[in-house]
Amino acid sequence: MSKGCRAWVIGIAAVLLPGCPDKPGVEHSAVASAGSGPSVALTSSSAQAVGSTAPTVVASNAVVEAPTLPPLPIPPDKPSAMPSLADFRKAPTVEIGYATALGCEARMLRDWIMVQCKEGPATDKPVGANAIRTQGTDARVRVSKVGDGVQVTMPLRKGVEAKAEILWRTPGWGKRLVRVVYETTDERPVVTFDAPPPGPEQSPLSLGQLPGEKPHVGRMILVPAGARKGKEPVEAFYLDETEVTFHAWNACVQDGACPPPSGATGCPRSTQGVSPLRPINCITWNEARAYCAWAGKRLPSEQEFWFAYYGSDDRIYPWGNAVEIERICDYQQHEWVEDAGKRRLLNLGCKVGSHPLGKGPFSHEDLLSNVAEWTSDEHDGKKVVLGGAFGSVSGMEWRDYWGWLMKDLRKTMEPDSRQTEIGFRCARDAH
């Protein structure tokens, strides 16, 4: 880390001070001696935690058992110098508790272990690390940033206990403690994270199952009865926290109640091979309605969508009144998939819930942008689509995109339209 560049961890948010390098592929690291606790932050605004009142949800907590894994190899008795990150790249991987589910892997070299975490299709993005404590003879812990990932290197020596926190982007993922325990009486060390990934009750970035719901439909949040300024009142209802994902749509396909997605250039033709937590797109209005019926829900009305979007305090955007592009999914994402022996490039939205700063007044995610959303309302024989969508014009200046987005907040489409920028979420009566 360059001179004068320091990183701090505040709560669960990692903040990189101005002037610190943050380019992919460039390594930054800090080493902690016993009693010190450096931290490495990977992002700036997107890493900040959102404080909000806990939403009312349709969910229940589930207990996740710690996995049973093969024991680690026995390290050599003689201490060695801390290996470089390049050395660890050649080292064999080992299994530690919850690492794979968190998007992490571990590598062991002599009497050292390195844990590396990266964002994956079903995991959140790590944004920082903090050396918590080392206990024992001149033990050291190194926290490093490499590209879009974070690495923690810790000693495996008898009588040494080392701890480090790894921090993720969204509040539901928060932070996890990775710990090395190697007592003098132990044959071999134990390394594990203290908790698994969050379940769907804690975060939309989850492949977990909500009890009592159809497979993988995601949780719902209560929108209390109320009214927008100058508008008709809305009865209380539940609304999906996020847009319906490929993971959820696939469950409906497997149940025989939904067809595979289809469409022209950029549209998926299968749920296979696509990141599961991206919002489903290229779905017609009737298909969206059929999915909601399968899930025991319905499409929201236009009035319901806008109340969830604006609330009753006359705000301009779901989060308030400030124009802040980092709060939304502002540009389409691309993924290559195999289709009938050929590679196809898909135009997709961002992973649902990956922009927590953009939550609405009742804690719903991605009400502005990501994919635009079908509603139950109709105008002049067409269906009303709300919320605007990600940009798709390369090189467009963000202010120009924002102006286009505001003009595209409400539009009407033929019910049989299949568009890469249109998806949906479902609602349910509260009574």
N, C-alpha and C positions, 0 to 999 in steps of 0.2 A: 504494500500500500504506500502511495507516495507521501512524501513529507507534508505534514499539515492536513492530511486527509484522514478524518476520523469518522467512524460509524457508531451510531448509538441505537440501542433497542429501548423502545418506550412501550410498556404494556406488551401487546402482541404485535406491534407495528415496528418494522425495521426501517430506519430512515437514514439515507446516505446524504451526508452534508454536501452542499454545493462545492464543486471543484474536484470531487472524487471521480476517478474514471469509472465508466460503466459500460464498456464495450464488450459485446459477445466475443468469446475466444481469448480475452485477456484475463490472466489470473491475478487475483488479489488475495493475500492471505495475511493472517495475524497469528502469532503464537503466544499462548498464555503460559506463564510459569505458575507454580502453585500459588493460589491466593488471588490471582488476577482474573479478569473476565472480559476479554475483548469480544467484539461482535463484528459481523460482516453483514452489510445490507446489500440487497441486489436491485431494488427498484426504489423509486421515489414516491410519487403520488399514488400509484396503484397499490402500494404496500400499506397505505394507511388504513387502520381499522375503522369501521363504522360503528358508532354507538347508537343503539336504538332500543326501544322498548321491546321486550320479548313478545313475538306475535302469538295469537291464539291459533293453534294448529290442530288438524286431525291427525293424530299420531300417538304412539306410545313408545316408551324406551325399550330397547332390547339389549341383552347382555352378550358381549362378544368374548368368547373364550380365547385365551392366549394360545397361539399355535404351538405344537410340539415339533421341534426341529432337531436335526442332528447336532451333537456337541461340536464346539470349535476345536481345532487342533491344539495340542499343547505347545505353547510358545517356548522358545529356548530360555534357559535360566539367565544367561548373560545379556544384560541390557545392550541395545544397539542404538545408533543415531537414528533420528526420525527420518524415514525415507522421503524422497521428493514425490510430488504428485505424479511425475513421469514414471517413477519406479512403481507406484501403485497401479498404474494402468496395465502393467504386465503381470500383476499379482493375481492369484486365483480368487474367485468370489467365494464367499461363505454366507450362510444363512443366519440372520438374526431376527428376533421377534418383531413382527409387524412390518418389516422393512419393505417387502415386495408390495404389500397392499398400500403403503404410503408413497410408492413410486421411488423407492430408494434401493440401493444395493450396497453390499459391504465387501471389501477386499482386505485380506490379511497378509501381512508381510513381516516375517520374523516376530518380534514382540510388539507389533503395531497393528492397528485396524483403522481403516478409512471407510467412512460411511458417506455415500454420495446420494443426493436427492435431486430429482428433476421433475418437471411437469410432464405428466403422461396423459393419454386419452381419457382416463377416468380418475385422475388425481389433480390436486391443486398445484399451483406454482409456488415453490419455495422462494422466499424473499430475503432470508437472512439467517444468521446463526450466531450463537452466543455461548462462549465457554463459561459454564457455570462454576465448576469447582474441580480441583484435582487434589487428591489426598494421598500422600506418600512421598517417597524419595524423588526429588527433583523431576517430578512428572510434568509433562507439558501437553497441552491440547492445542491443536491448530485448527482454526476455522478459515475456510477459503472460499472464494467465489471463482468459479470457472464457467465462463459463458453464461448460460441461463440456469445453472445449477449451483448448489452449495455443497461443500465437502467439510467433514469434520474428521480429524485424525487424532486418535487417542492411544495411549500406551496400554499394553497388556502385560502387566507385571504384578507379581504377588505383593499384597499389601497396598496396592494402589486402587483407589476408586476415582473414576473420572466421569464427569457429567457435562453434557452440552445440550443446549436447546436448539431446535430447528424450527423456524417460523415460516408459516405459509401465508399466502396473500389474503384469503378471506377469513372473516371472523369464525365461521363454522369449523374451519380447519385449525386456526389459531396456532398453537405451538405444541410440540412433542419433545419430551426429554429422552435422549439416548444416553444409556448408562453402561459403564464397564464396572463389573464387580469381580475381584480376584483376591479372595482372602488367602492368607498364608497357609490355611489348611485345605484349600481347594485344589483339586487335581488340575482343573482347567478353568479359564475365565468364562463368564457369562456376559453377553452383550445383548441388550434389547431396548426397544422403544417402550415407553411407559403406557402407551395407548394405541389402539388401532385407528384407522381413518374414521371420521365421523359417520354416523348413520344418517338416513334421510330425515330423521327428526332434528338433527343439528345443522345439516348443510344440504343444499341442492346438488352439490358436487359429490354424489354418492350413488353407488349401484345397489344399495341396500333395499330391503323390502319393508314397506309399511304394513303393520298388522291390520287385517280387516279390509285391505284394499286390493284391487286387481294388481297383477304383477307390475312393479316398477312405475306406477303412475305418478309418484311424487306427492309431496304433502300439499295440503290446502291451508290457506290462511283466511281467517274470518275478516270480512269487511263489514263493520257494524252499520246499522241503519243510519242514514244521514242524508244530507243534500249538499250539492255544490251551490255556490252563491248564485241566486237567481234561477236555479233549476228545480225540477220536481224532485221530491225525496225518493230515496232508494231503500228498499227493504234490506235487512241484513242478509248476506249471502257469503258462501265460501268461494274463493277463487284460487286456482292453482298458483303456487308460489312462483313457478317458472313456466315457460313455454314447454309444450310436450316434446320430449326428446326422442332420438332414434331408439334408445334403450326401451322406452315405454311403448313406442309404436311397434317395435319388434315383438313385444309380448302379445300385443293385439293380433299381429300377423300370425304368430305361432298358435294362437287360440282360434284362428280361422275367422275372426270378426273383421279384419282389416286386410286390404291388399298391400303388396309391397309398393313402395313409392315408385313413381315413374315420371317421365317427362322428357323434354328435349335437352339440348346442350346445357351442361352444368347441373342437371337434376340427377339425383341418385335413382337407381333402378332396383335397389336392394337395401336392406338394412345391414347387410354384412360388410365388414371392412371399413365402416364409417365410425368415427369417434362416437361412442355411445351417448355422451352427454351434450352433444350439439342438438339444437332444435330441429325437429323434423321439418322438411320443407317440400315443395312441389306436391302438396296435398290439396285436393279439391274441397269445396265447402261441404259437399255431401259426405266425403270421406272423413273430414274433421268431425262432423256431427255424429257419424256412426261410431267413431272412436270414443267420443264423450259418452254416448249411450252405453257402449260396452263397459266403460269405466264407472257406470252409475252416475253420470254427470250430464251436463248440457253445455252448449256454447253460451258465453255471456252475452247479454244485450249490450248495445252501444252505451246506454246510460250507466250500466254497471261498470263497464270498462273505464269510462271517463271518471267515475267517482273513485275507483281504485287508483287511478292515475293522478287526479288532482286533489282528492280529499275535499274537505270543507273549508280550507283556509285560503282559498283563492291563489294558490301558488301557480307558477308558470310551468314548472317541470316537476316530475315526480319527486325529486329530492329538494326542491326549493326554487329559487329564482336566478341562481347564477348559471351562466353559460360555461360549462366545463366539459370538454370533449372526452376527457379520460373517464367519465362516468358511464359511457355507453360503448357498445360494440359499433364502431364507426366505419369498419371496412370488412368486406367479405373475406372469409377464410377459404383456403383451397386445400383439397386433399385428393391424392391419387388413389384410385381403387381399381381392382381387377374386375372386368365385366366381359364374360364370354371369351376369355383369352386375350382381351385387349385392355389397355390401361385407359381409364377415363379420368378427367379432371373435374372435380365437383366444386360448385360454388355454395358455400355453407355459412351459417352464422357462427358466432362465438359459443363456447361452452356456456350453458345456462348458469347464471349466478356467479360468473367470473368477473363481474363489475359491481361489487357490492356497494360502491359509492353511489350507484344509480338507483338504489331501492326507492320504492314509492312510499307514500305516507303510512301504509299499513304493512310495509316490509315485503311487498312483492318485487320480484326481480325483472329487469329488462322490459319494463312497460314502454319505455322509449327505445326504439331501434332494436338491434338484433334482427329478428324477423318481424314483419308486420303480421297482424293477427285477424283471422276471421271472427266475425261476431254473428249473432243470430238475426240481426236487423237487415232490412232490405230497403233499397231506394231505387225507384224507377226500374224495377225488375232485376237489379243487381244487388249483390251482397256487400255489406259495409265492412271494410278492412281498416283497422286502426293501429296507431302506434309508430308508423314509419319503419324503415328498414335500414340495414347496413348499406354503405356506399359501395358502388361497383365500378366507378370510373377512376382508373389509375391516374395519379398525379393531381387529383382535385384538391385544392386548398381547403382546409378544414372549415373555414368560415363559409365558403361556397357550399360545402356539403351540408352544414348546419342550416343554411337558408333553404336548401332543397328539402331537407328532412322536415322542417316546420311546415312547408307547403304540402308535404306528403303524409301528414299525420292522419288524415281521413281521406279515403278514396273508396270507390265502388268498383267491384270486379264481377265478371260473369262467374256464376257458381262452379262451372267446370274448368276454371282457369287453374293452371299449374305453373307456379312461379317460384324461382329459387329464393325470392325474398319474402314469401308468405308462408307462415305457419299458424299456430293457434295455441290457446290454452283453454281449459274447461272451467265451468262454474258449477255450483250446487246450491240449492235452496238451504237456508239455515234453519227453516222450521218444517 
